[in-house]
Amino acid sequence: MVIKQVNLETVCGITSTFPENIHPEIAFAGKSNVGKSSLINALMNRKSLARTSAQPGKTQTVNFYNINEEIYLVDLPGYGYAKVSQKEKEKWGELIERYLHQSKQLKAVFLLIDIRHEPSQNDREMYDWILYQGFEPILILTKLDKLKRSQVQKQVKIIKNALHVKKGSLVIPFSAETKQGREEIWDLMDKVIAGLPLREVEEPEEEKGETHAE
């Protein structure tokens, strides 16, 4: 897709009513320090469309980015930020759950996991929760550039095993620095726009044993 226009169109907090959009939506979920804002900026070819911050937990709302009047990228609140009160975490959880339940245009959910680490308890709970809501998460394994090439397949396997990922599930290693994985993610988003099944997408290059820069 050639990105001609992208706007942060709607921001929804705890008490907000979600918009009734006419275009398909794709949601992005992940732990508060997993690099979600950097991913969104990389996808949109923008440097500061989504705010990145040294302070995790910055995203406390559901943010709807309108791309070319064709599709919405939906940024969900980050989870697992230790310095936020339990009451605040519960509110964010309720906000995410309400969105997953109420959206009539949600077509796919991407779950971001840091490729360097085994999934946390919060990651495992979020993965299972998304499944429970009726969606099969597409895993984006962020911070790929922080690993040596020889470590990638080992870490992918560790993450898949920890989450009990079904065979054939979509897993895309990604780097916001090198943009590796960006085209695979856009291939999926283009298929959502076209109404095509996601599972016809080929496995990412890393899954095929292709190399990338150290």
JOPE-V535406 format. One record per run of one state. SS is the DSSP state (helix for helix, strand for strand, loop for the rest). FROM is the first residue (numbers start at 1). TO is the last residue. If there is no record, write none. Layout:
ss:SS from:FROM to:TO
ss:SS from:FROM to:TO
//
This chain:
ss:loop from:1 to:5
ss:strand from:6 to:12
ss:loop from:13 to:23
ss:strand from:24 to:31
ss:loop from:32 to:35
ss:helix from:36 to:44
ss:loop from:45 to:61
ss:strand from:62 to:67
ss:loop from:68 to:70
ss:strand from:71 to:75
ss:loop from:76 to:78
ss:strand from:79 to:79
ss:loop from:80 to:85
ss:helix from:86 to:102
ss:loop from:103 to:105
ss:strand from:106 to:114
ss:loop from:115 to:120
ss:helix from:121 to:132
ss:loop from:133 to:137
ss:strand from:138 to:142
ss:loop from:143 to:143
ss:helix from:144 to:146
ss:loop from:147 to:148
ss:helix from:149 to:163
ss:loop from:164 to:170
ss:strand from:171 to:173
ss:loop from:174 to:181
ss:helix from:182 to:194
ss:loop from:195 to:197
ss:helix from:198 to:200
ss:loop from:201 to:204
ss:helix from:205 to:208
ss:loop from:209 to:214
//
